[in-house]
Amino acid sequence: MAFIDYYKILEVDKKATEAEIKKAYRKLARKYHPDLNPNNKEAERKFKEINEANEVLSHSENRKKYDDYGENWQHSEEFEKSKQQRQYQGQGQQGGFGAGGFGGGGDFSDFFESMFGGRSSGGGPRSAQFKGQDFNAELHLNLKDVYTTQKRALTVNGKNIRITIPAGVENGQQIKISGLGGEGSGGGPKGDLYITFTIENHTNFKLDKHNLYATVNLDLYTAILGGEITADTFDGKVKLSVKSGTQNGTKVKLKGKGFPVYKKEGEFGDLYLTYQIQIPTNLSEKEKELFTELAKLRTL
């Protein structure tokens, strides 16, 4: 297996930080993404390499194994076990427990058998089973996209897949989809796919856990006299009754009008609206006279 320099693929130094690796991956992934380079085989190849490099270098444990073992990083545990076994057998030889170079009269093939699974019941060599490589993907969505459950098509390592995104998924949340990673070796299982969600909010609502917060403009006359207004919620408009004498900054709670709770069907947070009273401007002379009269009445 030829050595692949993942640092070179992502165009970063071996001492690059996690943030620098993430930034480099995003830049190159955008540049070579299949959607932006249709029917471009070279771009498709580069995109696969970039994803593979990121899958290794973005995880601290995998990165350390890669730095220590190079192209054999996925089998590092087997190398370590074999190393420990040889040390143990070497100690046994010194103590009189064996005569062979690998202890107990074994030969060079015994070393590989202990490392890669020994022999089958039929006497022939048995290949070691290794789980396939895990894949990692980052999915950017708008807040409105995750208000309801939806299906989305993704391109992962050059393959097109469709996934179901449950309503209420949170920013930074990671989900695992079993069996959508790399192929296993020696009959081992496939790896898994880990998807990290980046949720961008372009709405007028602020989200805190499952609750939504927004400001509603309220004209001075309705605040003083009371009345009925129409306000926006995340999934439509509602009518609200405003009490006379409502003060600036008054908060109203709309139960169940917040954001859906992840994987809890029909459960929602609450919506909190804050009234912001609008003072009228560009008053006419008549309006000024009336306000003057009101001011006189209030001082009597």
MOQUI-V224197 format. One record per residue. N is the residue number from 1. RES is the residue in three letters. SS is DSSP state (alpha for helix, beta for strand, coil for the rest). PHI is phi in radians with two decimals (none if undefined). PSI is psi as a letter, one per 30 degrees, with the letter a starting at -180 (* if undefined). Layout:
n = [N N]
res = [RES RES]
ss = [SS SS]
phi = [PHI PHI]
psi = [PSI PSI]
//
This chain:
n = [1 2 3 4 5 6 7 8 9 10 11 12 13 14 15 16 17 18 19 20 21 22 23 24 25 26 27 28 29 30 31 32 33 34 35 36 37 38 39 40 41 42 43 44 45 46 47 48 49 50 51 52 53 54 55 56 57 58 59 60 61 62 63 64 65 66 67 68 69 70 71 72 73 74 75 76 77 78 79 80 81 82 83 84 85 86 87 88 89 90 91 92 93 94 95 96 97 98 99 100 101 102 103 104 105 106 107 108 109 110 111 112 113 114 115 116 117 118 119 120 121 122 123 124 125 126 127 128 129 130 131 132 133 134 135 136 137 138 139 140 141 142 143 144 145 146 147 148 149 150 151 152 153 154 155 156 157 158 159 160 161 162 163 164 165 166 167 168 169 170 171 172 173 174 175 176 177 178 179 180 181 182 183 184 185 186 187 188 189 190 191 192 193 194 195 196 197 198 199 200 201 202 203 204 205 206 207 208 209 210 211 212 213 214 215 216 217 218 219 220 221 222 223 224 225 226 227 228 229 230 231 232 233 234 235 236 237 238 239 240 241 242 243 244 245 246 247 248 249 250 251 252 253 254 255 256 257 258 259 260 261 262 263 264 265 266 267 268 269 270 271 272 273 274 275 276 277 278 279 280 281 282 283 284 285 286 287 288 289 290 291 292 293 294 295 296 297 298 299 300]
res = [MET ALA PHE ILE ASP TYR TYR LYS ILE LEU GLU VAL ASP LYS LYS ALA THR GLU ALA GLU ILE LYS LYS ALA TYR ARG LYS LEU ALA ARG LYS TYR HIS PRO ASP LEU ASN PRO ASN ASN LYS GLU ALA GLU ARG LYS PHE LYS GLU ILE ASN GLU ALA ASN GLU VAL LEU SER HIS SER GLU ASN ARG LYS LYS TYR ASP ASP TYR GLY GLU ASN TRP GLN HIS SER GLU GLU PHE GLU LYS SER LYS GLN GLN ARG GLN TYR GLN GLY GLN GLY GLN GLN GLY GLY PHE GLY ALA GLY GLY PHE GLY GLY GLY GLY ASP PHE SER ASP PHE PHE GLU SER MET PHE GLY GLY ARG SER SER GLY GLY GLY PRO ARG SER ALA GLN PHE LYS GLY GLN ASP PHE ASN ALA GLU LEU HIS LEU ASN LEU LYS ASP VAL TYR THR THR GLN LYS ARG ALA LEU THR VAL ASN GLY LYS ASN ILE ARG ILE THR ILE PRO ALA GLY VAL GLU ASN GLY GLN GLN ILE LYS ILE SER GLY LEU GLY GLY GLU GLY SER GLY GLY GLY PRO LYS GLY ASP LEU TYR ILE THR PHE THR ILE GLU ASN HIS THR ASN PHE LYS LEU ASP LYS HIS ASN LEU TYR ALA THR VAL ASN LEU ASP LEU TYR THR ALA ILE LEU GLY GLY GLU ILE THR ALA ASP THR PHE ASP GLY LYS VAL LYS LEU SER VAL LYS SER GLY THR GLN ASN GLY THR LYS VAL LYS LEU LYS GLY LYS GLY PHE PRO VAL TYR LYS LYS GLU GLY GLU PHE GLY ASP LEU TYR LEU THR TYR GLN ILE GLN ILE PRO THR ASN LEU SER GLU LYS GLU LYS GLU LEU PHE THR GLU LEU ALA LYS LEU ARG THR LEU]
ss = [coil coil coil coil coil alpha alpha alpha alpha alpha coil coil coil coil coil coil coil alpha alpha alpha alpha alpha alpha alpha alpha alpha alpha alpha alpha alpha alpha alpha coil coil coil coil coil coil coil coil alpha alpha alpha alpha alpha alpha alpha alpha alpha alpha alpha alpha alpha alpha alpha alpha alpha coil coil alpha alpha alpha alpha alpha alpha alpha alpha alpha alpha alpha alpha alpha alpha alpha alpha alpha alpha alpha alpha alpha alpha alpha alpha alpha alpha alpha alpha alpha alpha alpha alpha alpha alpha alpha coil coil coil coil coil coil coil coil coil coil coil coil coil alpha alpha alpha alpha alpha alpha alpha alpha coil coil coil beta coil coil coil coil coil beta coil coil coil coil beta coil coil coil coil beta beta beta beta beta beta beta beta alpha alpha alpha alpha coil coil coil beta beta beta beta beta beta beta coil coil beta beta beta beta beta beta beta coil coil coil coil coil coil coil coil beta beta beta beta coil coil coil coil coil coil coil beta coil coil coil coil coil coil coil beta beta beta beta beta beta beta beta coil coil coil coil coil beta beta beta coil coil beta beta beta beta beta beta beta beta beta alpha alpha alpha alpha alpha alpha coil beta beta beta beta beta beta beta coil coil beta beta beta beta beta beta beta coil coil coil coil coil coil coil coil beta beta beta beta coil coil coil coil coil beta coil coil coil coil coil coil coil beta coil coil beta beta beta beta beta beta beta beta coil coil coil coil coil coil alpha alpha alpha alpha alpha alpha alpha alpha alpha alpha alpha alpha alpha alpha alpha coil]
phi = [none -1.20 -1.24 -1.99 -1.50 -1.17 -1.14 -1.15 -1.08 -1.52 1.05 -2.25 -1.41 -1.13 -1.68 -1.08 -1.37 -1.05 -1.13 -1.18 -1.16 -1.09 -1.13 -1.14 -1.08 -1.07 -1.08 -1.28 -1.10 -1.14 -1.13 -1.90 -1.05 -0.98 -1.16 -1.66 -2.34 -1.08 1.07 -1.88 -1.11 -1.15 -1.12 -1.12 -1.12 -1.10 -1.09 -1.11 -1.08 -1.12 -1.12 -1.10 -1.11 -1.16 -1.07 -1.55 -1.37 -1.42 -1.94 -1.01 -1.17 -1.11 -1.11 -1.12 -1.07 -1.12 -1.10 -1.47 -2.08 1.08 -1.18 -1.68 -1.08 -1.21 -1.90 -1.07 -1.13 -1.15 -1.10 -1.14 -1.08 -1.13 -1.08 -1.14 -1.13 -1.13 -1.11 -1.14 -1.18 -1.11 -1.15 -1.13 -1.11 -1.12 -1.56 1.61 -1.61 -2.81 -2.06 -1.44 -1.09 -1.85 1.54 1.10 1.35 -1.28 -2.04 -1.11 -1.17 -1.08 -1.08 -1.26 -1.16 -1.19 -1.45 -2.07 1.91 1.25 -1.95 -1.32 -1.12 -1.48 1.67 -1.51 -1.20 -2.06 -1.27 -1.26 -1.77 -2.15 -1.16 -1.17 -1.18 -1.31 -1.83 -2.25 -2.41 -2.10 -2.04 -1.66 -2.37 -1.56 -1.00 -1.13 -1.17 -1.84 -1.30 -2.23 -1.19 -2.60 -1.83 -2.49 -1.56 -2.26 -1.94 -2.12 0.94 1.45 -1.88 -1.59 -2.30 -2.07 -2.20 -1.76 -1.81 -1.14 -1.07 1.53 -1.06 -1.78 -1.09 1.48 -1.23 -2.10 -2.11 -1.97 -2.02 -1.18 1.41 -1.85 -1.64 -1.29 -1.18 -1.33 -2.07 1.14 1.47 -1.28 -1.26 -1.21 -1.32 -1.97 -1.90 -1.91 -1.98 -1.83 -1.71 -1.99 -1.82 -1.82 -1.86 -1.96 -1.78 -1.58 -1.80 -1.76 -1.83 -2.29 1.03 -1.92 -1.70 -1.95 -2.33 -2.67 -1.90 -2.06 -1.30 -2.24 -1.23 -1.03 -1.18 -1.19 -1.10 -1.39 -1.64 1.49 2.71 -2.18 -2.26 -1.93 -2.14 -1.49 -2.01 -1.20 -2.10 2.51 -1.87 -2.34 -1.69 -2.17 -1.61 -1.84 -1.29 -1.14 1.37 -1.12 -1.58 -1.08 1.57 -1.09 -1.86 -2.16 -1.83 -1.90 -1.16 1.33 -1.81 -1.57 -1.70 -1.14 -1.54 -0.96 1.02 -2.22 -0.95 1.38 -1.79 -2.28 -1.36 -1.96 -1.95 -1.96 -1.88 -1.98 -1.37 -2.10 -1.33 -1.64 -1.44 -1.14 -2.10 0.92 -1.16 -1.34 -1.08 -1.11 -1.11 -1.09 -1.09 -1.14 -1.16 -1.13 -1.09 -1.09 -1.09 -1.17 -1.11 -1.24 -1.61 -1.33]
psi = [j k k k j e e e e f h l l f g k l e e e e e e e e e e e e e e g k e f f i k g j e e e e e e e e e e e e e e f e f f k e e e e e e e e e f b f g e f g e e e e e e e e e e e e e e e e e e e g g f l f l f g k g g l a e f e e e e f e g g a l l f g f l k k k k k k k l k k l k l k k k l l e f f g f l k l k k k l j j h f k k l k l k j k k g k l k f k k l k j k g g a l k l k g g l l l a l k k k k k j k k j g l g k k k j c g k k k l k k k k l e e e e e f l a k l k l k a f g a l l k k k k k k g k l k g k k k k j k g g b k k k k g i k g k l a l k j k k k j k k k k l h k l e e e e e e e e e e e e e f f *]
//
